[in-house]
Amino acid sequence: MKNKFLHLIIFSLTYFSCGLLDNDDVSVDYTPLKLNDGVVLSTPEKENIDPVLLAEAYRKAGETKMIKSLLVSRNGKLVAEEYFKGYNEKSEFEVRSITKSVVSLLTGIAIRDGYIQGVDQKVSAILTECFREDTELEKYDISIKNILTMTSGIDDWQYTGGGLSSALIAINSPHAFTPGKGFLYTDRGAHIMAVILNRLTGKGLLEYANENLFSLLGESIHTWLAGSDEIPLGCSGLELTGREMLKLGLLVQGNGLFDGNQIVPEEWIEESTTDQVTATEDQYGYFWWISARGNISAIGFGGQFIYLFPEYNAVITATNEANVVTNHAKAQYNYFIGLLQEYILPSFFDNQNQ
């Protein structure tokens, strides 16, 4: 399969040509920090991980100019954690499109709480003012599921503006296909889901996210970029710490359960991380990517990652420089994929604890 893990030669050549590596030899202590935040700590040896190979991955990460954080967990336990270039466990990182996956989790919570009827509910029944007399009839069939799976047909991927006005423009712009008849990644389409949540929950989306998701993880988010009407963006704009990213990955790995609390319905986790539509080289769920091997990921521009590897019972998160041009963003992405395939994943021995 030509997927995200087949770039080793490309990433090496691209990275060295872009000059994104430091020349200094770096030694890294990746021992997890003791924060008493609900994350269980362990060591590579106890979780059947080769510490030498893992250390080489962290050394390579430390050599770059743009990797900011790298956390590795296995069997639900954090075994390695390090921050680079002056960042630390309190640093909040721009996670870009990982925001979409957080919106997916909040959608499942809102359905459980009765704010949303289900994924088949029509957008036109919620954002009635966005559907005008001249709006094409087929657009009235756009469902929440269409939004979550990028099958709405909205052909306006680059997000600009914010709030309800953005939803109005997105719905009434020319569409690429009839709802449900194709896949097209769209930032503005994703923002519609945030507008829906903001309206139906009866409170600000940031407040709803903190009360019903992050506080139950022992966290509180502070920064979520919003439009002019103060509705947080559904496509991007969220800032998370390394531990917050890890907890989200552990939450999904635990089928919505974290530290004994069922925060997200188990059936929603299963449904949202199951293949719903073919999306270019991989499959797509509800704002989650799924590979042919069953790996689940939330990915943000420039190499922001929450990766779940069921085969290894592992969750791996990383952040990179987010404010870069497209060529550098691709290089950063490819470099990290190379670290995964050449060092981190091969460090996992057969796991008797799975």
C-alpha positions in Angstrom: 0.0 0.0 0.0 1.3 3.4 -0.9 0.6 5.0 2.4 2.1 7.3 5.0 4.8 4.9 6.0 6.6 4.6 2.6 8.7 7.6 2.6 12.1 6.7 4.1 14.2 7.5 1.0 12.1 10.6 0.2 12.2 12.0 3.8 16.0 11.6 4.0 16.8 13.3 0.8 14.2 16.0 1.3 15.3 16.7 4.9 19.0 17.1 4.2 18.3 19.2 1.1 16.1 21.5 3.1 18.7 22.0 5.8 16.4 21.2 8.6 18.9 19.2 10.7 21.3 20.6 13.3 24.9 19.5 13.1 25.4 19.0 16.8 25.4 15.4 18.2 22.6 15.3 20.8 22.2 13.1 23.8 18.6 12.8 25.1 17.2 11.6 28.4 13.8 10.4 27.6 12.7 9.3 31.1 9.1 10.3 31.6 8.3 13.1 34.0 6.5 12.3 37.3 3.6 14.7 37.1 0.9 12.7 39.0 -1.6 13.5 36.3 -3.2 10.2 35.8 -0.7 8.9 33.3 0.9 5.6 34.3 4.7 5.5 33.9 6.9 2.6 33.0 10.2 1.8 31.4 11.0 0.5 27.9 12.4 -2.7 29.3 9.2 -3.5 31.3 7.1 -2.9 28.2 9.2 -5.1 25.9 10.9 -2.2 24.0 14.5 -2.0 23.0 15.9 1.0 24.9 18.9 1.4 22.6 16.9 1.7 19.5 14.4 4.0 21.2 17.2 6.1 22.5 18.5 6.5 18.9 15.1 7.7 17.8 15.2 10.4 20.5 18.7 11.3 19.5 17.6 11.7 15.9 14.7 13.8 17.0 16.9 16.0 19.1 19.1 16.7 16.0 16.3 18.3 14.1 15.5 22.0 14.1 11.7 21.5 14.3 10.6 18.5 16.4 9.2 20.0 19.7 7.9 16.9 21.6 7.9 13.1 21.3 6.0 10.8 23.7 5.9 7.0 23.4 3.5 4.7 25.4 2.9 1.0 25.3 0.3 -1.1 27.1 -1.3 2.1 28.4 2.0 3.3 30.1 4.2 6.2 29.2 7.8 4.9 28.7 9.5 7.8 27.0 8.9 11.6 26.9 11.1 14.5 25.8 10.7 18.1 24.7 13.2 19.9 22.5 14.3 23.4 21.6 13.4 24.9 24.9 9.9 23.4 25.1 8.6 21.5 28.1 5.7 19.6 29.6 3.8 22.9 30.1 4.2 24.1 26.5 1.0 24.3 24.4 1.5 23.3 20.8 -0.5 24.3 17.7 -1.9 20.9 16.7 -3.7 22.1 13.6 -6.0 19.4 12.1 -5.8 17.3 15.3 -8.5 19.8 16.3 -10.9 17.9 13.9 -10.4 14.6 15.8 -11.1 16.4 19.1 -14.3 17.7 17.5 -15.2 14.1 16.6 -14.8 13.1 20.3 -17.0 16.0 21.4 -19.6 15.0 18.8 -19.9 11.6 20.3 -20.3 13.1 23.7 -23.0 15.5 22.5 -24.9 12.6 20.9 -24.7 10.7 24.2 -26.0 13.8 26.1 -28.9 14.1 23.7 -27.9 17.4 22.1 -27.5 15.8 18.7 -30.0 13.1 17.5 -27.3 11.1 15.6 -25.0 11.2 12.6 -28.0 11.0 10.2 -29.4 14.3 11.4 -29.5 16.9 8.6 -27.4 20.0 8.9 -30.4 21.9 7.3 -32.5 21.1 10.3 -30.0 22.7 12.7 -28.4 25.7 10.8 -31.7 26.6 9.1 -30.5 30.2 8.3 -27.7 28.8 6.1 -30.1 27.3 3.7 -31.7 29.9 1.5 -34.3 29.9 -1.2 -31.7 29.5 -3.9 -29.7 26.8 -2.1 -29.7 23.6 -4.2 -32.0 20.9 -3.0 -29.4 18.2 -2.7 -27.5 20.3 -0.1 -30.5 19.9 2.2 -29.4 16.2 2.4 -26.0 17.0 3.9 -25.9 15.0 7.2 -23.6 15.2 10.2 -22.1 12.0 9.0 -21.3 13.7 5.7 -19.5 16.4 7.6 -17.5 14.0 9.8 -16.5 11.8 6.8 -15.6 14.7 4.4 -18.3 13.4 2.0 -20.5 16.6 2.1 -19.3 17.7 -1.3 -18.2 21.1 0.0 -15.4 22.2 -2.4 -13.8 25.0 -0.3 -11.1 23.3 1.6 -9.1 26.4 2.7 -10.6 27.8 5.8 -11.0 31.6 6.0 -13.2 33.7 8.2 -15.1 32.1 11.0 -18.4 31.2 12.6 -21.8 31.0 11.1 -20.8 33.2 8.2 -18.2 30.6 7.2 -20.9 27.9 7.3 -23.2 29.9 5.2 -20.5 30.4 2.5 -19.5 26.8 2.6 -23.0 25.5 2.2 -23.9 27.8 -0.6 -20.6 27.7 -2.6 -20.4 25.3 -5.6 -20.0 21.7 -4.4 -17.7 19.1 -6.0 -20.3 16.3 -5.8 -23.6 15.2 -4.5 -23.4 14.6 -0.7 -22.2 11.1 0.1 -20.9 10.4 -3.5 -17.2 11.2 -2.9 -14.5 12.3 -0.5 -12.9 15.8 -0.4 -10.9 17.1 2.6 -12.4 20.4 3.6 -11.5 22.7 6.5 -14.5 24.9 6.1 -16.7 21.8 6.0 -15.2 20.6 9.3 -15.9 24.0 10.9 -19.6 23.4 10.3 -19.4 20.7 13.0 -18.0 23.2 15.5 -20.8 25.6 14.7 -23.4 22.8 15.2 -21.9 21.8 18.6 -21.6 25.4 19.7 -25.3 25.9 19.0 -26.9 22.7 20.2 -25.0 22.4 23.5 -26.1 25.8 24.5 -22.7 26.9 25.7 -19.4 27.9 24.2 -17.6 25.0 22.6 -14.4 25.6 24.6 -16.4 25.4 27.8 -18.2 22.3 26.7 -14.9 20.7 25.7 -13.4 21.5 29.1 -16.4 20.3 31.1 -17.1 17.1 29.3 -13.7 16.0 28.0 -10.6 17.6 29.2 -11.5 18.1 32.9 -12.2 14.3 33.0 -8.7 13.8 31.7 -7.4 16.0 34.5 -6.7 18.8 32.1 -8.0 22.2 31.0 -7.4 23.7 27.6 -6.9 27.5 27.3 -6.3 28.3 23.7 -8.7 27.5 20.8 -8.6 30.0 18.0 -12.1 31.4 17.2 -13.7 33.4 14.5 -15.2 36.9 14.8 -18.3 35.5 16.5 -16.2 33.7 19.1 -17.0 30.2 17.9 -13.9 28.0 18.0 -12.7 26.7 14.6 -13.7 23.1 13.9 -10.8 22.6 11.6 -7.7 23.9 13.5 -6.7 26.4 16.1 -6.5 24.2 19.2 -3.4 24.2 21.3 -2.5 21.1 23.5 0.4 20.0 25.7 2.2 16.8 25.0 0.5 15.1 27.8 -2.9 16.3 26.7 -2.2 14.8 23.3 -1.1 11.5 24.8 -4.2 11.3 27.0 -6.4 11.7 24.0 -4.6 8.9 22.3 -4.9 6.7 25.5 -8.6 7.6 25.7 -9.2 6.3 22.2 -7.0 3.3 22.8 -9.1 2.6 25.9 -12.4 2.7 23.9 -13.4 6.0 25.6 -12.3 4.9 29.0 -9.6 6.8 31.0 -8.6 6.4 34.6 -11.8 4.4 35.3 -14.1 7.0 33.7 -16.1 6.3 30.5 -15.7 9.7 29.0 -16.7 9.0 25.4 -19.1 6.2 24.6 -17.4 3.0 23.6 -19.6 2.6 20.6 -18.7 6.0 19.3 -15.0 5.3 19.5 -15.5 2.1 17.6 -17.7 3.8 14.9 -15.6 6.9 14.5 -12.3 5.0 14.1 -13.7 2.4 11.7 -13.4 2.8 7.9 -16.3 5.0 6.7 -14.9 6.1 3.3 -11.9 5.6 1.1 -9.8 8.7 1.3 -6.9 8.8 -1.2 -4.4 6.2 0.1 -6.0 5.5 3.5 -9.4 5.2 4.9 -11.2 7.8 6.9 -13.6 7.6 9.9 -15.2 10.5 11.7 -12.3 13.0 11.5 -9.8 10.1 12.1 -7.5 8.5 9.6 -7.3 4.7 9.5 -4.5 2.8 7.6 -4.8 -0.6 5.9 -3.0 -2.1 8.9 -5.6 -0.7 11.2 -3.4 2.1 12.6 -5.5 5.1 13.8 -4.2 8.7 13.6 -5.0 12.3 14.1 -2.7 14.4 12.0 -2.0 18.1 11.8 -0.2 20.2 9.2 3.5 20.2 9.6 3.8 16.9 11.5 1.5 17.1 14.5 0.7 13.5 15.4 -1.4 11.3 17.6 -0.8 7.7 16.4 -2.3 4.5 17.7 -0.8 1.2 16.7 -3.1 -1.6 17.9 -0.6 -4.2 16.6 1.9 -2.9 19.2 -0.7 -1.7 21.8 1.1 1.7 21.5 0.3 5.3 21.4 2.9 7.8 20.0 2.5 11.6 19.9 4.7 14.2 18.4 4.7 17.9 17.5 6.7 19.8 15.0 7.0 23.4 13.9 3.5 24.4 12.7 4.1 27.7 11.0 6.1 26.6 8.0 5.7 26.6 4.2 4.2 23.6 2.6 7.5 22.1 1.4 9.0 22.2 4.9 5.7 20.8 6.3 5.9 17.8 4.1 9.6 17.3 4.9 8.9 17.4 8.6 6.0 14.9 8.2 8.2 12.6 6.2 11.1 12.8 8.6 9.0 11.8 11.6 7.4 8.9 9.6 11.0 7.8 9.0 11.8 7.9 12.7 8.7 5.8 13.3 9.5 3.2 10.7 13.3 3.0 11.2 13.6 3.3 14.9 10.5 3.5 17.1 8.3 0.7 15.7 11.3 -1.7 15.3 12.1 -1.2 19.0 8.9 -2.9 20.0 9.5 -6.6 20.7 6.7 -9.2 20.7 4.4 -8.0 23.4 3.2 -10.7 25.9 1.1 -8.1 27.7 -1.3 -7.3 24.9 
